[in-house]
Amino acid sequence: MALVKLNDDMVFTIERTEKRVRLIVYKGGVENVCRMETFKNIERFILSDEDRIFKGRLQLHKNVAGIGIIVKGKLTGTINAKEFLNCLEEIKS
């Protein structure tokens, strides 16, 4: 499991579940939103020209700073694209 602190109150985690990855945002230590997706789709998004992935309460948007984590329509933090890929690779193996 990989952890990235988004702000003072929220933490973004990436967990492996068999052949998929579970993206979770915790608020105050309690699971707030999550999304399950394949490793392939997440990697394709990061490496492609697409600027957003997912609809719903948890979304990922690319911007100049990296990949923005959008929770319930609000930007809660940003993670560097290279760091995101490294986290996926660690979990994958």
N, C-alpha and C positions, 0 to 999 in steps of 0.2 A: 504494500500500500504506500502510495506517495502522498505527502501532505504539502499544501501551499497555503500560506496565510494570505488571505485577500484583504482584510482590514482588521481593525481591533476586535471585531465580533464574529467574523466569518472565516471559515477554513474550507478550502477546496481539496477534496481527496479523490484519488483514482485507485480503484480496487479491481482486481481480476476476479471474474466469475466464469470458470470454464473457458469458453471460446470468446467471451465478451468482456467488455470493460464497463465498470459502473462508475459514473461521474457523480460525486455527491458534494453538496454544499451544506456544511454544518453552521448553525447560528447559535452561539452560546453553548456549544457542545451537543446540541440536539439537531438531528437530521432535518434540514429545511426542504431541500429539493434534491431529486436525483434523476439520472437518465442512464439507461443501459444501451450500449451500442457496440458494434464489432470494432476490433482493432483496425481492421482494414478501412472502414469508413472514416474513423477519426484521423488516421494517418493521411488518407487521401485529402481530407479537408485541409489539414495543416500544410500539405505540400502543394495544393492546387491554388488557383486564382479565385476560388469561391470566397465570398466575404462573410458568410454566415452559415451555420448549421443548426438544425433543430427548430422546432416551434414549440411553444408552451412555456412553462415556468422556468426552465433552464435552457439557455441558449448560449452559443459561442459565436462571437463576432470578431473578425480580424480588424485590427487598426494599426496605426503606425508603431505603437508601443509593443504590440504583440497580439495576444488573443484575449479579448475581453470576455469576462464571465458575467452574463446577464441573468439576474434572478428576479423573476416577477416584473420584468420590464425595466429594471434599474441595473446600471453597471455597478457591480460590487467589487471588482478587482480585475487585474490584468496579469497574465502569465506570459513570459517570453516563449515564442514558438519553439525554439531549440530546446528549452528546458522542458516543455510539454512533451516533445518527442522523446527526450531522454527518459522521462518518467514512464512513458509508455513502453519503451524498450526494456527498462528494468523490470517492469511488471510482467511483460510478455515472456521473458526467459525464466 
